[in-house]
Amino acid sequence: MRRSKVLSGGIDARSKTAGLTRKRLLISILILTTTAGCSINTSFVYKPGAPEVDTPKLPVKIAVLPLQDGTEDFTMRGSNFSGGYVNLSKSGLDYRLNAMQADRWGKSFADDLKSSGRFRSVRFIYDATEAAENEVIIAGTITKAYLSIQGGPVPSSLAVTLNARLGTQGKVFWEKSVAREESLEKGYGVGCGFSRQCAVDQCHTHYNNILRGVFFEARQDLVMTLEHSSASKDEQSSKSTVSESADRLIEQIMREK
């Protein structure tokens, strides 16, 4: 009888162990099925807004240089657990966002200017020697690129100082500093369940919206400056070609500076 109880106890113990093993296996399978089988796209690509409608196209060619990194010398303040910031010009945000160095800021601003449809042409260049003397060259410095690690009430801060000159030898005729500070109260992963890609996409959207706001304010100010330069006492003839209008605008900028 005693032997039977001992055997029964051994069987029960083995059954419990087997049950725990099966549970652990099921949990492992669940984790694998929710995180594996599909790669997470962390590569951020700036998405500019829609073209401006019912607005005249300025007869100006623009070349945008990579921006300089003027942010503070840190990659992360805080941690993934306690919150804080990551400096995106120097480091990415764990599995959510890759680093966005200065050249990518310049490329993104060029994409924004081109997408607006307000200029004759826009291109991104890596060096000022690539620019033509009749092109407006835009350069600048990133002063803040601090993205909240967890989202929530901790605000993200982005800021740039931009300038423009005509040709490689021209003097600066436009300068603008723009800053944005915004928070995403719900955080990046709220409503995403087990989908890591959803959290990544929400992080990208948050960053894209702030960056778009910075670029929009800078672009509008640049347009106002160019429109002011193109204005003259004598109205341009309706028969003026785009080339003639561009020449007049360039001459006006040079006279003012």
C-alpha positions as protocol buffer text, in pm:
chain_id: "A"
residue {
  index: 1
  type: MET
  ca { x: 0 y: 0 z: 0 }
}
residue {
  index: 2
  type: ARG
  ca { x: 279 y: 234 z: 97 }
}
residue {
  index: 3
  type: ARG
  ca { x: 465 y: 145 z: -220 }
}
residue {
  index: 4
  type: SER
  ca { x: 156 y: 228 z: -423 }
}
residue {
  index: 5
  type: LYS
  ca { x: 134 y: 575 z: -265 }
}
residue {
  index: 6
  type: VAL
  ca { x: 498 y: 638 z: -335 }
}
residue {
  index: 7
  type: LEU
  ca { x: 453 y: 540 z: -698 }
}
residue {
  index: 8
  type: SER
  ca { x: 141 y: 754 z: -722 }
}
residue {
  index: 9
  type: GLY
  ca { x: 327 y: 1053 z: -580 }
}
residue {
  index: 10
  type: GLY
  ca { x: 607 y: 1003 z: -829 }
}
residue {
  index: 11
  type: ILE
  ca { x: 365 y: 987 z: -1117 }
}
residue {
  index: 12
  type: ASP
  ca { x: 187 y: 1305 z: -998 }
}
residue {
  index: 13
  type: ALA
  ca { x: 520 y: 1488 z: -971 }
}
residue {
  index: 14
  type: ARG
  ca { x: 619 y: 1381 z: -1319 }
}
residue {
  index: 15
  type: SER
  ca { x: 278 y: 1486 z: -1451 }
}
residue {
  index: 16
  type: LYS
  ca { x: 314 y: 1832 z: -1296 }
}
residue {
  index: 17
  type: THR
  ca { x: 663 y: 1866 z: -1439 }
}
residue {
  index: 18
  type: ALA
  ca { x: 539 y: 1761 z: -1782 }
}
residue {
  index: 19
  type: GLY
  ca { x: 252 y: 2010 z: -1753 }
}
residue {
  index: 20
  type: LEU
  ca { x: 487 y: 2295 z: -1668 }
}
residue {
  index: 21
  type: THR
  ca { x: 711 y: 2198 z: -1957 }
}
residue {
  index: 22
  type: ARG
  ca { x: 418 y: 2205 z: -2197 }
}
residue {
  index: 23
  type: LYS
  ca { x: 311 y: 2546 z: -2067 }
}
residue {
  index: 24
  type: ARG
  ca { x: 659 y: 2683 z: -2110 }
}
residue {
  index: 25
  type: LEU
  ca { x: 672 y: 2540 z: -2461 }
}
residue {
  index: 26
  type: LEU
  ca { x: 340 y: 2701 z: -2550 }
}
residue {
  index: 27
  type: ILE
  ca { x: 457 y: 3037 z: -2413 }
}
residue {
  index: 28
  type: SER
  ca { x: 778 y: 3009 z: -2614 }
}
residue {
  index: 29
  type: ILE
  ca { x: 582 y: 2928 z: -2929 }
}
residue {
  index: 30
  type: LEU
  ca { x: 352 y: 3225 z: -2866 }
}
residue {
  index: 31
  type: ILE
  ca { x: 649 y: 3459 z: -2826 }
}
residue {
  index: 32
  type: LEU
  ca { x: 812 y: 3326 z: -3140 }
}
residue {
  index: 33
  type: THR
  ca { x: 497 y: 3356 z: -3347 }
}
residue {
  index: 34
  type: THR
  ca { x: 442 y: 3716 z: -3237 }
}
residue {
  index: 35
  type: THR
  ca { x: 801 y: 3836 z: -3277 }
}
residue {
  index: 36
  type: ALA
  ca { x: 945 y: 3609 z: -3545 }
}
residue {
  index: 37
  type: GLY
  ca { x: 840 y: 3534 z: -3898 }
}
residue {
  index: 38
  type: CYS
  ca { x: 839 y: 3900 z: -3993 }
}
residue {
  index: 39
  type: SER
  ca { x: 1124 y: 4147 z: -3981 }
}
residue {
  index: 40
  type: ILE
  ca { x: 1084 y: 4480 z: -3805 }
}
residue {
  index: 41
  type: ASN
  ca { x: 1143 y: 4778 z: -4033 }
}
residue {
  index: 42
  type: THR
  ca { x: 1320 y: 5040 z: -3818 }
}
residue {
  index: 43
  type: SER
  ca { x: 1449 y: 5247 z: -4110 }
}
residue {
  index: 44
  type: PHE
  ca { x: 1303 y: 5598 z: -4091 }
}
residue {
  index: 45
  type: VAL
  ca { x: 1229 y: 5774 z: -4420 }
}
residue {
  index: 46
  type: TYR
  ca { x: 1100 y: 6131 z: -4402 }
}
residue {
  index: 47
  type: LYS
  ca { x: 756 y: 6177 z: -4558 }
}
residue {
  index: 48
  type: PRO
  ca { x: 692 y: 6539 z: -4662 }
}
residue {
  index: 49
  type: GLY
  ca { x: 347 y: 6691 z: -4678 }
}
residue {
  index: 50
  type: ALA
  ca { x: 135 y: 6730 z: -4988 }
}
residue {
  index: 51
  type: PRO
  ca { x: 222 y: 6994 z: -5251 }
}
residue {
  index: 52
  type: GLU
  ca { x: 84 y: 7342 z: -5190 }
}
residue {
  index: 53
  type: VAL
  ca { x: -208 y: 7418 z: -5420 }
}
residue {
  index: 54
  type: ASP
  ca { x: -303 y: 7744 z: -5592 }
}
residue {
  index: 55
  type: THR
  ca { x: 36 y: 7896 z: -5519 }
}
residue {
  index: 56
  type: PRO
  ca { x: 283 y: 8032 z: -5778 }
}
residue {
  index: 57
  type: LYS
  ca { x: 608 y: 7849 z: -5840 }
}
residue {
  index: 58
  type: LEU
  ca { x: 910 y: 8067 z: -5763 }
}
residue {
  index: 59
  type: PRO
  ca { x: 1163 y: 8068 z: -6049 }
}
residue {
  index: 60
  type: VAL
  ca { x: 1446 y: 7960 z: -5820 }
}
residue {
  index: 61
  type: LYS
  ca { x: 1683 y: 7665 z: -5828 }
}
residue {
  index: 62
  type: ILE
  ca { x: 1776 y: 7537 z: -5483 }
}
residue {
  index: 63
  type: ALA
  ca { x: 2059 y: 7311 z: -5366 }
}
residue {
  index: 64
  type: VAL
  ca { x: 2054 y: 7182 z: -5008 }
}
residue {
  index: 65
  type: LEU
  ca { x: 2370 y: 7078 z: -4823 }
}
residue {
  index: 66
  type: PRO
  ca { x: 2399 y: 6829 z: -4535 }
}
residue {
  index: 67
  type: LEU
  ca { x: 2334 y: 7004 z: -4205 }
}
residue {
  index: 68
  type: GLN
  ca { x: 2602 y: 7033 z: -3940 }
}
residue {
  index: 69
  type: ASP
  ca { x: 2558 y: 6848 z: -3611 }
}
residue {
  index: 70
  type: GLY
  ca { x: 2546 y: 7105 z: -3332 }
}
residue {
  index: 71
  type: THR
  ca { x: 2365 y: 6891 z: -3076 }
}
residue {
  index: 72
  type: GLU
  ca { x: 2497 y: 6815 z: -2729 }
}
residue {
  index: 73
  type: ASP
  ca { x: 2758 y: 6543 z: -2692 }
}
residue {
  index: 74
  type: PHE
  ca { x: 2546 y: 6250 z: -2572 }
}
residue {
  index: 75
  type: THR
  ca { x: 2369 y: 5954 z: -2727 }
}
residue {
  index: 76
  type: MET
  ca { x: 2118 y: 5878 z: -2451 }
}
residue {
  index: 77
  type: ARG
  ca { x: 1998 y: 6037 z: -2130 }
}
residue {
  index: 78
  type: GLY
  ca { x: 1800 y: 5803 z: -1907 }
}
residue {
  index: 79
  type: SER
  ca { x: 1716 y: 5449 z: -2016 }
}
residue {
  index: 80
  type: ASN
  ca { x: 1454 y: 5236 z: -2183 }
}
residue {
  index: 81
  type: PHE
  ca { x: 1307 y: 5164 z: -1838 }
}
residue {
  index: 82
  type: SER
  ca { x: 1320 y: 5505 z: -1667 }
}
residue {
  index: 83
  type: GLY
  ca { x: 1253 y: 5715 z: -1978 }
}
residue {
  index: 84
  type: GLY
  ca { x: 1459 y: 6003 z: -2110 }
}
residue {
  index: 85
  type: TYR
  ca { x: 1596 y: 6105 z: -2449 }
}
residue {
  index: 86
  type: VAL
  ca { x: 1806 y: 5968 z: -2730 }
}
residue {
  index: 87
  type: ASN
  ca { x: 2008 y: 6203 z: -2952 }
}
residue {
  index: 88
  type: LEU
  ca { x: 1901 y: 6090 z: -3298 }
}
residue {
  index: 89
  type: SER
  ca { x: 2180 y: 6274 z: -3475 }
}
residue {
  index: 90
  type: LYS
  ca { x: 2425 y: 6042 z: -3297 }
}
residue {
  index: 91
  type: SER
  ca { x: 2233 y: 5725 z: -3209 }
}
residue {
  index: 92
  type: GLY
  ca { x: 1922 y: 5527 z: -3292 }
}
residue {
  index: 93
  type: LEU
  ca { x: 1638 y: 5436 z: -3057 }
}
residue {
  index: 94
  type: ASP
  ca { x: 1686 y: 5061 z: -2979 }
}
residue {
  index: 95
  type: TYR
  ca { x: 1465 y: 4855 z: -3214 }
}
residue {
  index: 96
  type: ARG
  ca { x: 1239 y: 5147 z: -3310 }
}
residue {
  index: 97
  type: LEU
  ca { x: 1438 y: 5403 z: -3505 }
}
residue {
  index: 98
  type: ASN
  ca { x: 1776 y: 5422 z: -3675 }
}
residue {
  index: 99
  type: ALA
  ca { x: 2009 y: 5719 z: -3623 }
}
residue {
  index: 100
  type: MET
  ca { x: 1946 y: 6021 z: -3846 }
}
residue {
  index: 101
  type: GLN
  ca { x: 2278 y: 6188 z: -3912 }
}
residue {
  index: 102
  type: ALA
  ca { x: 2324 y: 6540 z: -4044 }
}
residue {
  index: 103
  type: ASP
  ca { x: 2326 y: 6444 z: -4413 }
}
residue {
  index: 104
  type: ARG
  ca { x: 1986 y: 6279 z: -4380 }
}
residue {
  index: 105
  type: TRP
  ca { x: 1843 y: 6597 z: -4226 }
}
residue {
  index: 106
  type: GLY
  ca { x: 1963 y: 6791 z: -4530 }
}
residue {
  index: 107
  type: LYS
  ca { x: 1821 y: 6529 z: -4767 }
}
residue {
  index: 108
  type: SER
  ca { x: 1487 y: 6537 z: -4584 }
}
residue {
  index: 109
  type: PHE
  ca { x: 1465 y: 6916 z: -4605 }
}
residue {
  index: 110
  type: ALA
  ca { x: 1543 y: 6898 z: -4977 }
}
residue {
  index: 111
  type: ASP
  ca { x: 1262 y: 6643 z: -5019 }
}
residue {
  index: 112
  type: ASP
  ca { x: 1028 y: 6875 z: -4828 }
}
residue {
  index: 113
  type: LEU
  ca { x: 1113 y: 7176 z: -5045 }
}
residue {
  index: 114
  type: LYS
  ca { x: 1074 y: 6972 z: -5362 }
}
residue {
  index: 115
  type: SER
  ca { x: 744 y: 6820 z: -5254 }
}
residue {
  index: 116
  type: SER
  ca { x: 596 y: 7163 z: -5180 }
}
residue {
  index: 117
  type: GLY
  ca { x: 603 y: 7249 z: -5552 }
}
residue {
  index: 118
  type: ARG
  ca { x: 700 y: 7610 z: -5475 }
}
residue {
  index: 119
  type: PHE
  ca { x: 1038 y: 7613 z: -5649 }
}
residue {
  index: 120
  type: ARG
  ca { x: 1167 y: 7567 z: -6003 }
}
residue {
  index: 121
  type: SER
  ca { x: 1394 y: 7283 z: -5892 }
}
residue {
  index: 122
  type: VAL
  ca { x: 1539 y: 7140 z: -5571 }
}
residue {
  index: 123
  type: ARG
  ca { x: 1825 y: 6897 z: -5525 }
}
residue {
  index: 124
  type: PHE
  ca { x: 2042 y: 6763 z: -5245 }
}
residue {
  index: 125
  type: ILE
  ca { x: 2420 y: 6798 z: -5276 }
}
residue {
  index: 126
  type: TYR
  ca { x: 2702 y: 6674 z: -5053 }
}
residue {
  index: 127
  type: ASP
  ca { x: 2942 y: 6963 z: -5114 }
}
residue {
  index: 128
  type: ALA
  ca { x: 2903 y: 7331 z: -5206 }
}
residue {
  index: 129
  type: THR
  ca { x: 3135 y: 7283 z: -5504 }
}
residue {
  index: 130
  type: GLU
  ca { x: 2855 y: 7084 z: -5668 }
}
residue {
  index: 131
  type: ALA
  ca { x: 2628 y: 7391 z: -5673 }
}
residue {
  index: 132
  type: ALA
  ca { x: 2591 y: 7632 z: -5964 }
}
residue {
  index: 133
  type: GLU
  ca { x: 2632 y: 8007 z: -5923 }
}
residue {
  index: 134
  type: ASN
  ca { x: 2267 y: 8064 z: -6008 }
}
residue {
  index: 135
  type: GLU
  ca { x: 2143 y: 7825 z: -5739 }
}
residue {
  index: 136
  type: VAL
  ca { x: 2031 y: 7922 z: -5391 }
}
residue {
  index: 137
  type: ILE
  ca { x: 2245 y: 7714 z: -5154 }
}
residue {
  index: 138
  type: ILE
  ca { x: 2085 y: 7617 z: -4823 }
}
residue {
  index: 139
  type: ALA
  ca { x: 2298 y: 7506 z: -4528 }
}
residue {
  index: 140
  type: GLY
  ca { x: 2245 y: 7493 z: -4154 }
}
residue {
  index: 141
  type: THR
  ca { x: 2297 y: 7332 z: -3816 }
}
residue {
  index: 142
  type: ILE
  ca { x: 2097 y: 7085 z: -3608 }
}
residue {
  index: 143
  type: THR
  ca { x: 2081 y: 7221 z: -3254 }
}
residue {
  index: 144
  type: LYS
  ca { x: 1840 y: 6967 z: -3103 }
}
residue {
  index: 145
  type: ALA
  ca { x: 1748 y: 6614 z: -3209 }
}
residue {
  index: 146
  type: TYR
  ca { x: 1619 y: 6471 z: -2884 }
}
residue {
  index: 147
  type: LEU
  ca { x: 1346 y: 6209 z: -2915 }
}
residue {
  index: 148
  type: SER
  ca { x: 1161 y: 6077 z: -2609 }
}
residue {
  index: 149
  type: ILE
  ca { x: 1256 y: 5713 z: -2550 }
}
residue {
  index: 150
  type: GLN
  ca { x: 914 y: 5598 z: -2434 }
}
residue {
  index: 151
  type: GLY
  ca { x: 687 y: 5869 z: -2563 }
}
residue {
  index: 152
  type: GLY
  ca { x: 431 y: 5970 z: -2302 }
}
residue {
  index: 153
  type: PRO
  ca { x: 451 y: 6308 z: -2124 }
}
residue {
  index: 154
  type: VAL
  ca { x: 826 y: 6351 z: -2183 }
}
residue {
  index: 155
  type: PRO
  ca { x: 843 y: 6589 z: -2484 }
}
residue {
  index: 156
  type: SER
  ca { x: 1067 y: 6539 z: -2786 }
}
residue {
  index: 157
  type: SER
  ca { x: 1269 y: 6844 z: -2894 }
}
residue {
  index: 158
  type: LEU
  ca { x: 1392 y: 6925 z: -3245 }
}
residue {
  index: 159
  type: ALA
  ca { x: 1558 y: 7249 z: -3356 }
}
residue {
  index: 160
  type: VAL
  ca { x: 1757 y: 7376 z: -3654 }
}
residue {
  index: 161
  type: THR
  ca { x: 1916 y: 7698 z: -3777 }
}
residue {
  index: 162
  type: LEU
  ca { x: 1913 y: 7736 z: -4156 }
}
residue {
  index: 163
  type: ASN
  ca { x: 2057 y: 7990 z: -4397 }
}
residue {
  index: 164
  type: ALA
  ca { x: 2062 y: 8059 z: -4771 }
}
residue {
  index: 165
  type: ARG
  ca { x: 2303 y: 8231 z: -5008 }
}
residue {
  index: 166
  type: LEU
  ca { x: 2323 y: 8270 z: -5383 }
}
residue {
  index: 167
  type: GLY
  ca { x: 2606 y: 8063 z: -5529 }
}
residue {
  index: 168
  type: THR
  ca { x: 2922 y: 7958 z: -5352 }
}
residue {
  index: 169
  type: GLN
  ca { x: 3053 y: 8314 z: -5319 }
}
residue {
  index: 170
  type: GLY
  ca { x: 2728 y: 8488 z: -5229 }
}
residue {
  index: 171
  type: LYS
  ca { x: 2648 y: 8640 z: -4893 }
}
residue {
  index: 172
  type: VAL
  ca { x: 2381 y: 8493 z: -4669 }
}
residue {
  index: 173
  type: PHE
  ca { x: 2048 y: 8663 z: -4749 }
}
residue {
  index: 174
  type: TRP
  ca { x: 1821 y: 8443 z: -4536 }
}
residue {
  index: 175
  type: GLU
  ca { x: 1855 y: 8286 z: -4192 }
}
residue {
  index: 176
  type: LYS
  ca { x: 1595 y: 8117 z: -3977 }
}
residue {
  index: 177
  type: SER
  ca { x: 1594 y: 7927 z: -3645 }
}
residue {
  index: 178
  type: VAL
  ca { x: 1304 y: 7689 z: -3583 }
}
residue {
  index: 179
  type: ALA
  ca { x: 1230 y: 7473 z: -3279 }
}
residue {
  index: 180
  type: ARG
  ca { x: 954 y: 7228 z: -3192 }
}
residue {
  index: 181
  type: GLU
  ca { x: 877 y: 7050 z: -2864 }
}
residue {
  index: 182
  type: GLU
  ca { x: 596 y: 6794 z: -2867 }
}
residue {
  index: 183
  type: SER
  ca { x: 487 y: 6496 z: -2659 }
}
residue {
  index: 184
  type: LEU
  ca { x: 293 y: 6183 z: -2748 }
}
residue {
  index: 185
  type: GLU
  ca { x: 89 y: 6128 z: -2434 }
}
residue {
  index: 186
  type: LYS
  ca { x: -21 y: 5774 z: -2512 }
}
residue {
  index: 187
  type: GLY
  ca { x: 331 y: 5646 z: -2577 }
}
residue {
  index: 188
  type: TYR
  ca { x: 450 y: 5455 z: -2883 }
}
residue {
  index: 189
  type: GLY
  ca { x: 303 y: 5112 z: -2811 }
}
residue {
  index: 190
  type: VAL
  ca { x: -46 y: 5185 z: -2683 }
}
residue {
  index: 191
  type: GLY
  ca { x: -307 y: 5000 z: -2886 }
}
residue {
  index: 192
  type: CYS
  ca { x: -48 y: 4786 z: -3065 }
}
residue {
  index: 193
  type: GLY
  ca { x: -89 y: 4465 z: -2865 }
}
residue {
  index: 194
  type: PHE
  ca { x: 194 y: 4226 z: -2951 }
}
residue {
  index: 195
  type: SER
  ca { x: 282 y: 4410 z: -3275 }
}
residue {
  index: 196
  type: ARG
  ca { x: 628 y: 4562 z: -3245 }
}
residue {
  index: 197
  type: GLN
  ca { x: 600 y: 4703 z: -3597 }
}
residue {
  index: 198
  type: CYS
  ca { x: 295 y: 4901 z: -3486 }
}
residue {
  index: 199
  type: ALA
  ca { x: 495 y: 5061 z: -3204 }
}
residue {
  index: 200
  type: VAL
  ca { x: 780 y: 5135 z: -3446 }
}
residue {
  index: 201
  type: ASP
  ca { x: 540 y: 5295 z: -3695 }
}
residue {
  index: 202
  type: GLN
  ca { x: 386 y: 5515 z: -3425 }
}
residue {
  index: 203
  type: CYS
  ca { x: 733 y: 5627 z: -3318 }
}
residue {
  index: 204
  type: HIS
  ca { x: 821 y: 5710 z: -3680 }
}
residue {
  index: 205
  type: THR
  ca { x: 496 y: 5903 z: -3730 }
}
residue {
  index: 206
  type: HIS
  ca { x: 555 y: 6107 z: -3414 }
}
residue {
  index: 207
  type: TYR
  ca { x: 907 y: 6199 z: -3523 }
}
residue {
  index: 208
  type: ASN
  ca { x: 798 y: 6268 z: -3882 }
}
residue {
  index: 209
  type: ASN
  ca { x: 523 y: 6506 z: -3769 }
}
residue {
  index: 210
  type: ILE
  ca { x: 762 y: 6712 z: -3554 }
}
residue {
  index: 211
  type: LEU
  ca { x: 1020 y: 6725 z: -3832 }
}
residue {
  index: 212
  type: ARG
  ca { x: 755 y: 6825 z: -4084 }
}
residue {
  index: 213
  type: GLY
  ca { x: 649 y: 7112 z: -3859 }
}
residue {
  index: 214
  type: VAL
  ca { x: 1009 y: 7237 z: -3835 }
}
residue {
  index: 215
  type: PHE
  ca { x: 1058 y: 7221 z: -4210 }
}
residue {
  index: 216
  type: PHE
  ca { x: 721 y: 7382 z: -4286 }
}
residue {
  index: 217
  type: GLU
  ca { x: 797 y: 7691 z: -4076 }
}
residue {
  index: 218
  type: ALA
  ca { x: 1143 y: 7724 z: -4232 }
}
residue {
  index: 219
  type: ARG
  ca { x: 1007 y: 7678 z: -4586 }
}
residue {
  index: 220
  type: GLN
  ca { x: 733 y: 7937 z: -4542 }
}
residue {
  index: 221
  type: ASP
  ca { x: 983 y: 8192 z: -4414 }
}
residue {
  index: 222
  type: LEU
  ca { x: 1218 y: 8122 z: -4705 }
}
residue {
  index: 223
  type: VAL
  ca { x: 933 y: 8163 z: -4954 }
}
residue {
  index: 224
  type: MET
  ca { x: 836 y: 8499 z: -4799 }
}
residue {
  index: 225
  type: THR
  ca { x: 1196 y: 8621 z: -4827 }
}
residue {
  index: 226
  type: LEU
  ca { x: 1223 y: 8514 z: -5191 }
}
residue {
  index: 227
  type: GLU
  ca { x: 886 y: 8665 z: -5278 }
}
residue {
  index: 228
  type: HIS
  ca { x: 994 y: 8993 z: -5121 }
}
residue {
  index: 229
  type: SER
  ca { x: 1317 y: 8987 z: -5321 }
}
residue {
  index: 230
  type: SER
  ca { x: 1132 y: 8915 z: -5643 }
}
residue {
  index: 231
  type: ALA
  ca { x: 892 y: 9206 z: -5595 }
}
residue {
  index: 232
  type: SER
  ca { x: 983 y: 9523 z: -5782 }
}
residue {
  index: 233
  type: LYS
  ca { x: 824 y: 9859 z: -5852 }
}
residue {
  index: 234
  type: ASP
  ca { x: 755 y: 9759 z: -6209 }
}
residue {
  index: 235
  type: GLU
  ca { x: 536 y: 9453 z: -6242 }
}
residue {
  index: 236
  type: GLN
  ca { x: 684 y: 9176 z: -6450 }
}
residue {
  index: 237
  type: SER
  ca { x: 533 y: 9132 z: -6791 }
}
residue {
  index: 238
  type: SER
  ca { x: 301 y: 8837 z: -6828 }
}
residue {
  index: 239
  type: LYS
  ca { x: 513 y: 8738 z: -7128 }
}
residue {
  index: 240
  type: SER
  ca { x: 831 y: 8699 z: -6920 }
}
residue {
  index: 241
  type: THR
  ca { x: 980 y: 8354 z: -6943 }
}
residue {
  index: 242
  type: VAL
  ca { x: 1071 y: 8147 z: -6638 }
}
residue {
  index: 243
  type: SER
  ca { x: 1439 y: 8202 z: -6719 }
}
residue {
  index: 244
  type: GLU
  ca { x: 1396 y: 8580 z: -6732 }
}
residue {
  index: 245
  type: SER
  ca { x: 1204 y: 8576 z: -6403 }
}
residue {
  index: 246
  type: ALA
  ca { x: 1479 y: 8373 z: -6240 }
}
residue {
  index: 247
  type: ASP
  ca { x: 1743 y: 8618 z: -6364 }
}
residue {
  index: 248
  type: ARG
  ca { x: 1548 y: 8911 z: -6224 }
}
residue {
  index: 249
  type: LEU
  ca { x: 1509 y: 8742 z: -5886 }
}
residue {
  index: 250
  type: ILE
  ca { x: 1880 y: 8663 z: -5869 }
}
residue {
  index: 251
  type: GLU
  ca { x: 1970 y: 9021 z: -5964 }
}
residue {
  index: 252
  type: GLN
  ca { x: 1735 y: 9154 z: -5696 }
}
residue {
  index: 253
  type: ILE
  ca { x: 1891 y: 8932 z: -5427 }
}
residue {
  index: 254
  type: MET
  ca { x: 2237 y: 9050 z: -5526 }
}
residue {
  index: 255
  type: ARG
  ca { x: 2131 y: 9417 z: -5518 }
}
residue {
  index: 256
  type: GLU
  ca { x: 1980 y: 9381 z: -5171 }
}
residue {
  index: 257
  type: LYS
  ca { x: 2297 y: 9223 z: -5034 }
}
